[in-house]
Amino acid sequence: MKNIVLIIIGILVVLCTGCSSSTSTVQDEICMTRKQLADKIKGGWAAKTIGCTYGGPVEFLHNGTMIQDYTPIKWSKDRVIFYFDTFPGLYDDIYVNILFVNVFDRLGLEAPADSFAVSFANAGFPLWHANQVAKYNIKQGIMPPMSGHWLNNPHADDIDYQIEADFAGLMSPGMPNTASEISDKVGHIFTYGDGWYGGVYVGALYSMAFVSDDMQVVVEEALKTIPEQSDFYNCVRDVIDWHRQYPDDWKQTWCECQKKWASEVGCPDGVFAPFDIDAKMNSAYVTIGLLYGKKDFYRTIDIAARCGQDSDCNAATVAGVLGTMLGYSNIPELWKESLYEVEDIPFAYTDVSLSKLYELSFKQALGVIEQEKGIIQDDQVVIKVQQPVAVKYEKSFESHYPIDKIAVNRPLQDSSEFVFDGNGFVLKGYAKCADEEYVAGVEMYVDGNLVETSNLPVAKASSIDNRRVDLFHRYQLPDTTHEIVLKWLNPRKDAQIYLGEVLVYAGQPNQLTY
């Protein structure tokens, strides 16, 4: 039997292009050695760590503008250990990935969605935006996929799953549809619509980077996993088209993208502000880095970082995709040397180091290859390459357009109210108390009807992780005047609930006329 398998592999090797690990056109089957596969997986994780570190000093310092050429982004071989020691939260891109890798390691490739959700909600690391809302939702009994649905998560279109989907692509070499299936049960923990598509796209980028050394092909093929009617698809499609129109000027493409796609709708922190954590916009920056970087490691991460906004995450993603394509052995020494001191140190909030992560992902990739009818025999690996198929269509905040922000800016008394005209709102604010275990109970009435009774953990001095990101929100209301009444059920003298600003939505956008 073993001899028959070896004969089959020998035939496949002949059919494949010299058993090359990558090619400029995507074949039905790709052959590589175990060593080549491991080198690519190692390259993905190592490069992602490097890219995250490179963009760290400029994360969200340049919002709504590119980082100009004269602005230095410094690098030295001690940068990674510096952040490991001083700001381990920088690597949220990686430690959330590690959580999902660990679930697969513990429960196998068929691990159910609830296992990822429960592990995520009980993890002890800091989270923000869609991640943090999802953690709160799950702890309140709202499980996936509703924990990430925009009706329950005002940050559903945010970048969160885009920066955490690397594991899905790295365990699915050449199999973008398998990566999408993984993303379906994991990404919907915290995102929906364009926010989910960010992770689907990134997973497909990694997956295709195993089997093509043409970045244009990788980007085009990865985008096929996204429904064409979505804003996400059209935003990234525009970047690809602008790259053809302006092949040597990434800044022109950045300007075109900013002009057409920079209006934030979901994240309350970014509406009417230059801050933009929207997944489609940041995936556009990823695409700019990949296409204009021309497979040069420094140029790729530098362009992605200089697009601004979430500079560390976008640099991390492009670095990881390129590192997968090149393989660890082909990453320039200037960058790899920064990892030598940390490769065996577990990332914060985990027991997994880079060295361990390489091993876990390699083992899982071999399992997925066999599961999807590939062949592994001795040192040879044959991957059955999948033709990308678009995932289901979803759209967050449909028929909801931001029209105003109302300043409430006062403490909640036993009862407080405000009025707005529109079809939805998000009320920002926070609860605080000297007793960090205190949980405020608040009822919300809309037009006289009780619609929600909320538990609001206080913002702890040590962490904001368990609190509700935005105090209250409601969408899909009749597009008319509404009165919101809030009743504090368990007030205390040492506690305060502060009501901030109200983001108001309507069924029609504001129209500017001259």
TORVEX-533511 format. One line per field, with one value per residue (C-alpha): residue number from 1; residue in one letter; y, z, x. Coordinates in nm, 4 decimals. Example, Ala and Ser with C-alpha at 12.3 -4.5 7.8 and 13.67 -1.06 7.14 Angstrom:
2
num	1/2
residuo	a/s
yy	-0.4500/-0.1060
zz	0.7800/0.7140
xx	1.2300/1.3670
This chain:
514
num	1/2/3/4/5/6/7/8/9/10/11/12/13/14/15/16/17/18/19/20/21/22/23/24/25/26/27/28/29/30/31/32/33/34/35/36/37/38/39/40/41/42/43/44/45/46/47/48/49/50/51/52/53/54/55/56/57/58/59/60/61/62/63/64/65/66/67/68/69/70/71/72/73/74/75/76/77/78/79/80/81/82/83/84/85/86/87/88/89/90/91/92/93/94/95/96/97/98/99/100/101/102/103/104/105/106/107/108/109/110/111/112/113/114/115/116/117/118/119/120/121/122/123/124/125/126/127/128/129/130/131/132/133/134/135/136/137/138/139/140/141/142/143/144/145/146/147/148/149/150/151/152/153/154/155/156/157/158/159/160/161/162/163/164/165/166/167/168/169/170/171/172/173/174/175/176/177/178/179/180/181/182/183/184/185/186/187/188/189/190/191/192/193/194/195/196/197/198/199/200/201/202/203/204/205/206/207/208/209/210/211/212/213/214/215/216/217/218/219/220/221/222/223/224/225/226/227/228/229/230/231/232/233/234/235/236/237/238/239/240/241/242/243/244/245/246/247/248/249/250/251/252/253/254/255/256/257/258/259/260/261/262/263/264/265/266/267/268/269/270/271/272/273/274/275/276/277/278/279/280/281/282/283/284/285/286/287/288/289/290/291/292/293/294/295/296/297/298/299/300/301/302/303/304/305/306/307/308/309/310/311/312/313/314/315/316/317/318/319/320/321/322/323/324/325/326/327/328/329/330/331/332/333/334/335/336/337/338/339/340/341/342/343/344/345/346/347/348/349/350/351/352/353/354/355/356/357/358/359/360/361/362/363/364/365/366/367/368/369/370/371/372/373/374/375/376/377/378/379/380/381/382/383/384/385/386/387/388/389/390/391/392/393/394/395/396/397/398/399/400/401/402/403/404/405/406/407/408/409/410/411/412/413/414/415/416/417/418/419/420/421/422/423/424/425/426/427/428/429/430/431/432/433/434/435/436/437/438/439/440/441/442/443/444/445/446/447/448/449/450/451/452/453/454/455/456/457/458/459/460/461/462/463/464/465/466/467/468/469/470/471/472/473/474/475/476/477/478/479/480/481/482/483/484/485/486/487/488/489/490/491/492/493/494/495/496/497/498/499/500/501/502/503/504/505/506/507/508/509/510/511/512/513/514
residuo	m/k/n/i/v/l/i/i/i/g/i/l/v/v/l/c/t/g/c/s/s/s/t/s/t/v/q/d/e/i/c/m/t/r/k/q/l/a/d/k/i/k/g/g/w/a/a/k/t/i/g/c/t/y/g/g/p/v/e/f/l/h/n/g/t/m/i/q/d/y/t/p/i/k/w/s/k/d/r/v/i/f/y/f/d/t/f/p/g/l/y/d/d/i/y/v/n/i/l/f/v/n/v/f/d/r/l/g/l/e/a/p/a/d/s/f/a/v/s/f/a/n/a/g/f/p/l/w/h/a/n/q/v/a/k/y/n/i/k/q/g/i/m/p/p/m/s/g/h/w/l/n/n/p/h/a/d/d/i/d/y/q/i/e/a/d/f/a/g/l/m/s/p/g/m/p/n/t/a/s/e/i/s/d/k/v/g/h/i/f/t/y/g/d/g/w/y/g/g/v/y/v/g/a/l/y/s/m/a/f/v/s/d/d/m/q/v/v/v/e/e/a/l/k/t/i/p/e/q/s/d/f/y/n/c/v/r/d/v/i/d/w/h/r/q/y/p/d/d/w/k/q/t/w/c/e/c/q/k/k/w/a/s/e/v/g/c/p/d/g/v/f/a/p/f/d/i/d/a/k/m/n/s/a/y/v/t/i/g/l/l/y/g/k/k/d/f/y/r/t/i/d/i/a/a/r/c/g/q/d/s/d/c/n/a/a/t/v/a/g/v/l/g/t/m/l/g/y/s/n/i/p/e/l/w/k/e/s/l/y/e/v/e/d/i/p/f/a/y/t/d/v/s/l/s/k/l/y/e/l/s/f/k/q/a/l/g/v/i/e/q/e/k/g/i/i/q/d/d/q/v/v/i/k/v/q/q/p/v/a/v/k/y/e/k/s/f/e/s/h/y/p/i/d/k/i/a/v/n/r/p/l/q/d/s/s/e/f/v/f/d/g/n/g/f/v/l/k/g/y/a/k/c/a/d/e/e/y/v/a/g/v/e/m/y/v/d/g/n/l/v/e/t/s/n/l/p/v/a/k/a/s/s/i/d/n/r/r/v/d/l/f/h/r/y/q/l/p/d/t/t/h/e/i/v/l/k/w/l/n/p/r/k/d/a/q/i/y/l/g/e/v/l/v/y/a/g/q/p/n/q/l/t/y
yy	0.0000/0.2372/0.1804/0.2622/0.5885/0.6787/0.6133/0.8402/1.1140/1.0740/1.1259/1.4318/1.5755/1.5500/1.7149/1.9967/2.2621/2.1038/2.0373/2.4118/2.5520/2.8535/2.9597/3.2690/3.0867/2.8825/2.5098/2.2444/2.0678/2.2025/1.9879/2.0851/1.9244/1.9275/2.1567/2.4065/2.4036/2.4528/2.7345/2.9195/2.8837/2.9984/3.2895/3.3937/3.4100/3.5533/3.8271/3.9144/3.9708/4.1895/4.3943/4.4474/4.5731/4.8013/4.9781/4.9885/5.3349/5.4991/5.3092/5.5525/5.8556/5.9434/5.9275/6.0530/6.1240/5.9232/5.9222/6.1447/6.0304/6.2637/6.1095/5.8376/5.4961/5.3582/5.0010/4.8177/4.4577/4.5159/4.6504/4.3243/4.2515/4.6144/4.5733/4.2271/4.3907/4.7267/4.6927/4.3285/4.4448/4.5524/4.1883/4.1488/4.0585/3.7464/3.6433/3.6271/3.4137/3.1910/3.1390/2.9903/2.7835/2.6411/2.5458/2.3489/2.1877/2.0865/1.9792/1.8941/2.0319/1.9859/2.2074/2.3673/2.7404/2.7596/2.6330/2.9246/3.1688/3.0450/3.0328/3.3836/3.5261/3.3760/3.4805/3.7194/3.9559/4.3132/4.3643/4.6603/4.7508/4.4545/4.2049/4.3728/4.4072/4.0395/3.9355/4.1384/3.9921/3.6330/3.6893/3.8250/3.5120/3.6415/3.3704/3.3665/3.4537/3.7129/3.8276/3.9794/4.0837/4.4563/4.4701/4.3656/4.5057/4.8665/4.7694/4.4799/4.6346/4.7060/4.5589/4.3006/3.9753/4.1088/4.1176/3.7791/3.5577/3.4716/3.1308/3.0318/3.0937/2.9488/2.6208/2.6075/2.6295/2.6649/2.6094/2.9496/2.8009/2.5912/2.9072/3.0735/2.7869/2.8330/3.2067/3.1450/2.9873/3.2000/3.5428/3.5754/3.5727/3.9446/4.0702/4.0723/4.1965/4.3979/4.3338/3.9592/3.9953/4.1532/3.8226/3.6114/3.8166/3.7949/3.4199/3.3821/3.6033/3.3744/3.0633/3.1749/3.2984/2.9324/2.8473/3.1572/3.3860/3.6548/3.9081/4.0377/3.6839/3.6319/3.9524/3.8863/3.5264/3.6194/3.8823/3.6150/3.4908/3.8170/3.8802/4.1299/4.3309/4.4166/4.7491/4.5551/4.3902/4.7141/4.9045/4.6496/4.6118/4.9857/4.9613/4.6898/4.9022/5.2172/5.0213/4.9437/5.3090/5.4438/5.1549/5.3608/5.5972/5.4391/5.7807/5.8557/5.5313/5.6196/5.9580/5.8006/5.5500/5.8199/6.0290/5.7481/5.5154/5.7000/5.7803/5.5676/5.4417/5.1892/5.2432/5.5361/5.6537/5.7034/5.8614/6.2329/6.1906/6.1060/5.7852/5.4877/5.1323/5.0053/4.6714/4.7563/5.0726/4.9015/4.6045/4.8592/4.9739/4.6111/4.5718/4.8909/4.7592/4.4193/4.5520/4.8507/4.6726/4.4603/4.1724/4.3830/4.3175/4.6661/4.8488/4.6351/4.6916/5.0550/5.1449/4.9632/5.1433/5.4816/5.4472/5.5442/5.4458/5.0977/5.1034/4.8157/4.5763/4.6558/4.6267/4.2968/4.1562/4.2468/4.1206/3.7907/3.7343/3.8207/3.6138/3.3158/3.3669/3.4098/3.1610/3.2315/3.1476/3.4333/3.7081/3.9475/3.8981/4.2633/4.1780/3.8204/3.9047/4.0989/3.7721/3.5592/3.6910/3.6299/3.3162/3.0972/3.3525/3.3010/3.5926/3.7783/3.6158/3.2828/2.9884/2.9837/3.1275/3.1884/2.8591/2.6733/2.8587/2.7456/2.3838/2.4030/2.5679/2.3241/2.0272/2.1766/2.2546/1.8925/1.7836/2.0152/1.9070/1.5429/1.6310/1.8053/1.5035/1.6106/1.3567/1.3467/1.0746/1.0801/1.4199/1.5066/1.7104/1.7434/2.0156/2.0061/2.3737/2.5184/2.7702/3.0556/3.0808/3.3855/3.3508/3.4557/3.8178/4.0202/4.3915/4.5775/4.9040/4.8727/5.1808/5.3442/5.6674/5.8784/6.2238/6.3852/6.3630/6.4980/6.5972/6.4650/6.4937/6.4450/6.1806/5.9477/6.0297/5.7749/5.8418/6.0425/6.0923/6.2353/6.2809/6.2331/6.2167/5.9114/5.5315/5.4374/5.5591/5.4700/5.6292/5.6427/5.6653/5.4559/5.3296/5.3692/5.2908/5.2654/4.9029/4.7446/4.4464/4.6647/4.6060/4.8721/4.7615/4.9992/4.9754/5.1385/5.2523/5.3547/5.5604/5.4301/5.0622/4.8672/4.7219/4.6283/4.5710/4.5928/4.4916/4.7450/4.6382/4.9356/5.0500/4.9115/5.1005/4.7937/4.7064/4.8183/4.4701/4.3581/4.6787/4.7529/4.9560/5.1745/5.2158/5.1640/5.1338/5.0537/5.0200/4.9575/5.1984/5.3859/5.6901/5.9515/6.1255/5.9004/5.9484/5.7350/5.6966/5.5299/5.4090/5.3153/5.0180/4.9937/5.3396/5.3933/5.7088/5.5876/5.4979/5.7031/5.6343/5.9030/5.9667/6.1013/6.1747/6.0156/5.9119/5.9415/5.7434/5.8023/5.6230/5.8817/6.0356/6.4021/6.5818/6.8622/7.1240/7.4437
zz	0.0000/0.0898/-0.2514/-0.4299/-0.2390/-0.3223/-0.6910/-0.6794/-0.5119/-0.7735/-1.0514/-0.8764/-0.8337/-1.2071/-1.2753/-1.0326/-1.1468/-1.0304/-0.6895/-0.6314/-0.3148/-0.5018/-0.8503/-1.0289/-1.1398/-0.9040/-0.9833/-0.8789/-0.6792/-0.5225/-0.4016/-0.1372/0.1308/0.4992/0.5495/0.2941/0.4507/0.8001/0.6743/0.5309/0.8490/1.0558/0.8159/0.8611/1.2407/1.2638/1.0105/1.1744/1.5025/1.3269/1.1452/1.4608/1.6356/1.3490/1.3392/1.7175/1.7778/1.5290/1.6031/1.5773/1.5915/1.2296/1.1745/0.8512/0.7137/0.5828/0.7694/0.5653/0.4402/0.6676/0.9774/1.1020/1.2040/1.3943/1.3976/1.5869/1.6769/2.0367/1.9433/1.9957/2.3381/2.4316/2.3695/2.5263/2.8434/2.8410/2.6468/2.5907/2.4980/2.1626/2.0603/2.0913/1.7219/1.8230/2.1657/2.0434/1.7509/2.0021/2.1944/1.8839/1.7963/2.1486/2.1140/1.7980/1.9717/2.2675/2.0895/1.7357/1.3953/1.4573/1.7672/1.7977/1.7795/2.1438/2.2598/2.0921/2.2342/2.5928/2.5827/2.4394/2.6984/2.9875/2.8634/3.0924/2.8399/2.7511/2.4624/2.2813/2.0436/1.8841/2.0913/2.4161/2.3261/2.2310/2.5589/2.7495/2.5377/2.5942/2.9693/2.9577/2.7760/2.4170/2.2290/1.8731/1.6127/1.7862/2.0086/1.6995/1.5167/1.4609/1.6453/1.9587/1.8755/1.7561/1.6643/1.4351/1.1335/1.3240/1.2464/1.5254/1.3318/1.0489/1.2859/1.4446/1.1420/1.0561/1.2222/0.9849/0.6754/0.8171/0.9026/0.5581/0.3027/-0.0473/0.0882/0.1184/0.1456/0.4414/0.5994/0.5382/0.7109/1.0132/1.0015/0.9958/1.3399/1.4951/1.3323/1.4122/1.7806/1.7515/1.3977/1.1196/0.7615/0.6570/0.9953/0.9355/0.5763/0.7003/0.8626/0.5724/0.3345/0.5541/0.5980/0.2198/0.1675/0.3884/0.2316/-0.1223/-0.0232/0.0232/-0.3396/-0.5439/-0.5460/-0.7426/-0.4980/-0.7559/-0.7959/-0.4194/-0.3679/-0.6599/-0.5529/-0.1884/-0.2829/-0.4557/-0.1092/-0.0517/-0.1985/-0.4832/-0.3588/-0.0316/0.0431/0.1568/-0.1829/-0.3715/-0.1511/-0.1997/-0.5683/-0.6065/-0.4542/-0.7044/-0.9923/-0.8671/-0.8381/-1.2085/-1.2812/-1.0539/-1.0368/-0.8895/-0.6604/-0.3503/-0.2102/-0.5017/-0.4350/-0.0645/-0.1516/-0.3827/-0.1124/0.1511/-0.0700/-0.1504/0.1498/0.4658/0.6100/0.9225/0.9966/1.2782/1.5463/1.7597/1.8200/1.4492/1.3312/1.2525/1.3473/1.1645/1.3694/1.1429/1.2704/1.0034/0.8555/0.4896/0.5166/0.7028/0.4642/0.1856/0.3532/0.3769/0.0051/-0.0706/0.1246/-0.0446/-0.3991/-0.3798/-0.1603/-0.4586/-0.2283/-0.0666/0.3072/0.4331/0.1614/0.2223/0.5978/0.5723/0.3201/0.5215/0.8380/0.6642/0.5490/0.9096/1.1405/1.2895/1.1719/1.3817/1.2830/0.9125/0.9072/1.0938/0.8408/0.5303/0.6932/0.7822/0.4328/0.2700/0.5271/0.4345/0.0659/0.1139/0.3967/0.7163/0.5538/0.3045/0.5519/0.5662/0.8647/0.9625/1.0680/1.1897/1.4375/1.6437/1.7232/1.8468/2.2024/2.2322/2.0290/2.3382/2.5613/2.5834/2.4653/2.7485/2.8803/2.7132/2.7637/2.3935/2.2494/1.8840/1.8708/2.0119/1.7785/1.4770/1.5900/1.6680/1.3374/1.1397/1.3051/1.2396/0.8765/0.8189/0.9711/0.7483/0.4362/0.5057/0.5992/0.2630/0.0655/0.0311/0.0600/0.3170/0.2773/0.4340/0.3452/0.0669/0.0960/-0.1822/-0.1293/-0.3071/-0.3935/-0.3675/-0.6070/-0.3867/-0.3395/-0.1983/0.1519/0.2339/0.2026/0.5218/0.5812/0.9085/0.9807/0.6728/0.6320/0.9288/0.8593/1.1277/1.1302/1.4619/1.7991/2.1005/2.4126/2.7266/2.9529/3.2948/3.5672/3.5661/3.8556/3.9770/3.6428/3.3388/2.9879/2.6496/2.3190/1.9607/1.6062/1.4065/1.3802/1.6160/1.8695/2.0678/2.4106/2.5269/2.8910/3.1829/3.5318/3.8162/4.1859/4.4683/4.5002/4.1840/4.2205/4.1963/3.8989/3.8218/3.7124/3.4703/3.2875/2.9465/2.8263/2.4660/2.4225/2.7512/2.6844/2.8831/2.6221/2.8221/3.1752/3.1709/3.4067/3.3934/3.5552/3.6662/3.4896/3.7101/3.7721/3.6616/3.3523/3.1427/3.0060/3.1625/3.1293/2.8577/2.5875/2.5079/2.7763/2.5585/2.1955/1.9891/1.6149/1.3761/1.5501/1.3566/1.1965/1.4156/1.7539/2.0492/2.4237/2.6057/2.9840/3.1992/3.5531/3.7903/3.9947/4.2603/4.3088/4.5647/4.6987/4.6052/4.2502/3.9378/3.5924/3.3520/3.0351/2.7524/2.3957/2.1870/1.8287/1.6308/1.3182/1.0608/0.7544/0.5174/0.5198/0.5701/0.2352/0.1812/-0.0690/-0.1857
xx	0.0000/0.2821/0.4437/0.1179/0.0846/0.4440/0.3789/0.0731/0.2733/0.5461/0.2919/0.1485/0.4963/0.5507/0.2161/0.2913/0.5374/0.8599/0.6981/0.7266/0.5739/0.4411/0.3468/0.2202/-0.0951/-0.3078/-0.2984/-0.5493/-0.2802/0.0360/0.3238/0.5755/0.7847/0.6981/0.9954/0.8647/0.5172/0.6588/0.8818/0.5825/0.3768/0.6717/0.7184/0.3561/0.3629/0.7143/0.6429/0.3112/0.4944/0.7497/0.4849/0.2816/0.5928/0.6933/0.3561/0.3149/0.4651/0.2253/-0.0959/-0.3909/-0.1627/-0.2417/-0.6167/-0.7627/-0.4174/-0.1257/0.2044/0.4308/0.7703/0.9648/0.8026/1.0395/0.9135/1.2090/1.3295/1.6006/1.6612/1.5487/1.2042/1.0152/1.1598/1.0934/0.7196/0.7129/0.8433/0.6645/0.3376/0.2375/-0.1157/0.0281/0.0132/-0.3644/-0.3472/-0.1577/-0.2821/-0.6439/-0.5232/-0.3458/-0.6686/-0.8336/-0.5276/-0.5399/-0.9073/-0.8296/-0.5337/-0.7502/-1.0698/-0.9597/-1.0530/-1.4267/-1.4288/-1.7762/-1.8416/-1.9523/-1.6134/-1.4387/-1.6929/-1.6677/-1.2875/-1.2841/-1.5251/-1.3284/-0.9860/-0.8060/-0.6549/-0.7532/-0.9938/-1.1438/-1.4280/-1.6138/-1.4134/-1.5032/-1.8718/-1.8837/-1.7245/-1.9838/-2.2656/-2.1548/-2.1286/-2.4848/-2.6058/-2.6036/-2.4146/-2.2747/-2.3704/-2.5903/-2.3015/-2.1416/-2.4579/-2.4915/-2.8243/-2.6327/-2.2902/-2.2419/-1.8846/-1.9822/-1.8057/-1.4841/-1.1432/-1.1399/-1.1730/-0.9585/-0.6611/-0.7389/-0.8137/-0.4523/-0.4864/-0.7685/-0.5569/-0.2360/-0.4089/-0.5779/-0.2923/-0.4348/-0.7875/-0.9594/-1.3082/-1.2017/-1.0604/-1.3995/-1.5804/-1.3570/-1.4229/-1.7967/-1.7991/-1.5234/-1.5594/-1.9278/-1.8446/-1.7706/-1.8420/-2.0995/-2.1164/-1.8110/-1.6507/-1.6733/-1.5584/-1.2360/-1.1422/-1.2676/-1.0522/-0.7418/-0.7856/-0.8057/-0.4988/-0.2933/-0.4384/-0.3565/-0.0098/0.0898/0.0199/0.1050/0.4061/0.2193/0.0718/-0.1753/-0.3105/-0.3271/-0.5269/-0.7623/-0.8278/-0.8814/-1.1374/-1.3448/-1.4451/-1.6380/-1.9882/-1.9717/-2.2715/-2.0993/-1.9327/-1.6268/-1.5861/-1.6330/-1.3890/-1.1097/-1.2019/-1.1547/-0.8067/-0.7121/-0.8414/-0.6692/-0.3461/-0.3727/-0.4448/-0.1690/0.0804/0.3638/0.1740/0.0228/-0.0579/-0.2911/-0.4755/-0.4886/-0.6443/-0.9017/-0.9907/-1.0196/-1.2439/-1.4873/-1.4890/-1.3794/-1.7250/-1.7711/-2.1227/-2.0913/-1.8273/-1.9551/-1.5983/-1.5392/-1.8635/-1.8148/-1.4466/-1.1223/-1.0818/-1.1640/-1.1474/-1.3864/-1.2756/-1.3227/-1.1129/-0.8317/-0.8456/-0.8085/-0.4864/-0.3749/-0.4384/-0.2462/0.0527/0.0446/0.0128/0.2442/0.4976/0.6055/0.7053/0.9762/0.9459/1.0307/0.8366/0.5262/0.5004/0.6066/0.3366/0.0687/0.1766/0.1922/-0.1683/-0.2461/-0.5324/-0.4670/-0.1064/0.0246/-0.2539/-0.2371/0.1414/0.1092/-0.1365/0.0644/0.3829/0.2157/0.0791/0.4124/0.6013/0.3845/0.4528/0.8289/0.8774/1.0684/1.4014/1.3568/1.2651/1.5627/1.7905/1.7495/1.3940/1.4304/1.7050/1.4520/1.2720/1.5594/1.5345/1.1584/1.0817/1.0634/0.8875/0.5086/0.2978/0.1273/-0.1917/-0.0969/0.1365/0.2289/0.5498/0.6277/0.8175/0.5173/0.2806/0.4830/0.4433/0.0715/-0.0200/0.1946/0.0235/-0.3206/-0.2346/-0.1339/-0.4632/-0.6660/-0.4743/-0.5616/-0.9191/-0.9617/-0.8330/-0.4719/-0.1919/0.0861/0.3430/0.6861/0.8358/0.5909/0.2712/0.0136/-0.2486/-0.5839/-0.6168/-0.9681/-1.1187/-1.2449/-1.6212/-1.7999/-1.9440/-2.2992/-2.4036/-2.4488/-2.4877/-2.4670/-2.6519/-2.8714/-3.0941/-2.9194/-2.7324/-2.5616/-2.7157/-2.6249/-2.4542/-2.6402/-2.4470/-2.6204/-2.3142/-2.4662/-2.4840/-2.7825/-3.0121/-3.2639/-3.4304/-3.3144/-3.4458/-3.3536/-3.5333/-3.4129/-3.5509/-3.4435/-3.4547/-3.1722/-2.9187/-2.6066/-2.5532/-2.1932/-2.0917/-1.9718/-2.0467/-1.7973/-1.7892/-1.5388/-1.6483/-1.5075/-1.7407/-2.0511/-2.2822/-2.5415/-2.8864/-3.0604/-3.3915/-3.4301/-3.7722/-3.8351/-4.1514/-4.2866/-4.2100/-3.9512/-3.7146/-3.4070/-3.2798/-2.9015/-2.6252/-2.3429/-2.0133/-1.8092/-1.4942/-1.2197/-0.9005/-0.7024/-0.9048/-1.2016/-1.2380/-1.5669/-1.7649/-2.0170/-1.8441/-2.1459/-2.4116/-2.7187/-2.8165/-3.1223/-3.1710/-3.4641/-3.6993/-3.9688/-3.8075/-3.9713/-3.9366/-3.8495/-3.8213/-3.5640/-3.6013/-3.3360/-3.4160/-3.1355/-3.2538/-2.9807/-2.8246/-2.5490/-2.3885/-2.0404/-2.1453/-2.2031/-2.3427/-2.2298/-2.4283/-2.2124/-2.3128/-2.5873/-2.5147/-2.8383/-2.9321/-3.2040/-3.3389/-3.1910/-2.8412/-2.7723/-2.7696/-2.5213/-2.6359/-2.4693
